[in-house]
Every structure is written in C-alpha cells, then in structure tokens.
Amino acid sequence: MAQLLTEEEEVEGHSPTVTGQALSFFMHTLLALAAWTVVLLVGYVVNPSTVPQSLILVLAVSIPLIAGYAVNHFRQDEMATLVWLLGLIWFMIVALWIVDMPTAPNQCYQCGLSEKLSRTFFSMPTPSGLIDDDGPFLGTWPAAALVGYSIGARLAIRKR
C-alpha cells in the first residue's frame, strides 16, 4: 500500500511537467506560425504576384529561424527544438490529401505521384491546379516555418 501511494505521488509530480511541456510546445508552435504570418502580411503588402515563391520559401524559413533564435536566446526551452515534428506531420497530412485527389484537365492531368507533389508544393515547373494552387501556402510554407523556428531554437541553445 505504501508503494502504491509513492507511485501515485510520482504520477502527480510528473503531470504538471508534461502539461507544462505540452503548453510550451504549442506556444512555440504559435510563435513560429506568427512569424510566418508576418512574412505573409509583408508579402501581400509588397504584391504577391511579383515576389517569387522561392524567395517566400527562404523567408518562411529564415524569419521564424530568427524568431526561434531570439526567443530561445533569452529563455532556454528544449521543447522549442521539437516544433519541426509538427511541421513534418502537417506536411505529410497535406501530401496525403494531395496524393488522394483525382486529376482532371487543368488539375495536373495524368500526373505521376512525384510530379503531382512537386507541382503542388513547389509549383515547379508550373502549378498543378490542385487545391486551387495553394499548395505552398497550405503545406510548404507553414512546415518550413516550423522547421526554421526549430533550427533557430537549436542554435540558441547550443550557443549557451
């Protein structure tokens, strides 16, 4: 019976830590996506038709990277380095959705699997027409922002 109480006390002692880690993880996720949103807002002010998608991808990685570095330079948190996992999971969910989509004229007609994904996510050589050509906006850029934030957080943690 005494051992049972000890195990319960241990479980109660670890619950706030797990909850704190989960909250920290989601707060860092929100910070990374907020940095990505700033990139998009600045891009729309400039005029999105004149900005190449490759530049937006670089900015979607670098601005959250700087934000992750800045946040973790002052407040060290290992959970910030794990945000890339959510980006990877999100990218895979959107990729699965795209793979399952049927093709038609003006929508990647008779595309193979790799062509369907590359044209949807990176618009290379031309957009696929699937998900209204919003593949980079829905899949690539948010995932890149989460990866960039994690890299910046890791760099800040290593520096100390």
N, C-alpha and C positions, 0 to 999 in steps of 0.2 A: 504494500500500500504506500509506503514511504517513497518507493521508487516511482510509482505512478504519479505522485504529486510532483516529484522532481521533473519528470518528463513533461507534465502539463505546464510547469513553470518555465521550462525551456522553450516550449512551443509559444507560450505567451510572450516570452522575451524576444523571440525571433519575429513575431508578427509585425511589430512596428518597423523593424528593419526592412522586411520585404515590402511593406506598404510604402515606406519612405523611398525605397529603390524604384518601385513602380511609378510613384509620383515624380521622382527625379527624372526617370526615363521619359515620361510623357511631357514634362516641362521642357526638357532639352529638345524633344521632337517638335514641340510647338515653337521654340526659339529658332530651330533650323528652318521650319516652314515659314516663319515670319520673315526671316532673312531672304528666303526665296521669293516671298510675296513682294518685298521691297524691290528686288531685281525686276520683277514683272511690272510693277507700277511705274518704275523709271523707264522701262522699255516701252510701255504704252504711251507715256508722255512724249518720248522721242519719236515714235511712229514705228510700230512693229513691222510694217512691210519693208522698211529699208534696213532693218537690223538682221544680219544673217543668223540662222539658227545655231550655227557652230559657235558664234560669239555668245549667244544666250546660254548655251550649254556650259561654256567656260565660266561665264558669270554665275550661273546656277551652282557651280561647284565652288568658285573662289570666294564669293561674298559670304555664304554660310561657313566656309572654312575660316575666314577672318572672324566671323561672329563666334564660332566654336572656340577658336584660339583665345579671343578676348574674354569670353565668359569663363573659360577654364583656367585662364592665367590668374584670375583673381580668386576663383572658387573651384578648387580641385574636386572633380567628381568623376569617378570611373564609369558611371552609368552613361555619361555623355559620349564615351567612346564606342558604345554599343548601338547607337542610333542607326548606324548603317544597316543593321539587320532588318529594321522596319522598312528601310528603303528597298532592300533586296526583296523582301516579301511583297511589298507593293508592286514592284516591277514585275515580279513573277505572276501576280494575280492579273495584272493588266495584260501581260503577254498571253496568259492562258485564255483570257477573254477574246483577244485578237485572233489567236490560233483557231478558236472555235467559230469565228464569224465566217459566213459564206461569202464568196466573192461573186462579183457581177460586173457588167460593164461600168466603167468609171469608179469601180471599187476593187482595184487590184485584180483584175480579171485574169484567171488562170495563173496566179502567182504560186510559187512554191513556198514552203514554210519559212525559209530564211529570208526570201525576198519580201514576203508579207510582213515579217517582223522588222526588217531593216527599213523598209519604206514607210512603215507606220511610226516607228520610234524615232528614226533619224531623217526621214524624208529624203533618202538617198536612193537612186538618183532623182526621183520625183516622189511626191507624197502618194500614199496608197489609196486614199479616198475612204478608207475605213475610219470609223468613229469621227467622221467629219474632219479629217486631217488634224485632229487634236491629240495625236499620239505623243508628240514631245511634251505638250502641256499636261496631259494626264498621266503619263508614265515615266518619261525620261527625266524631265527636269526636277520633279519632286524627289525622285530616287537619287539623282545626282546631288541635290541639296543636302539630303540626309547623309550621304557618303562624305561630302565635303565637310560638313559640320563635325562628323566623327574624326576625320583626319586632323582638322584644326584642334579638336579637343585632345587628341593623342599627342600632337606636337607640343601643346601647352603643358601637358602632364609630364612628358619626357624632359622638358626644359628644366623643371624643378628638381 
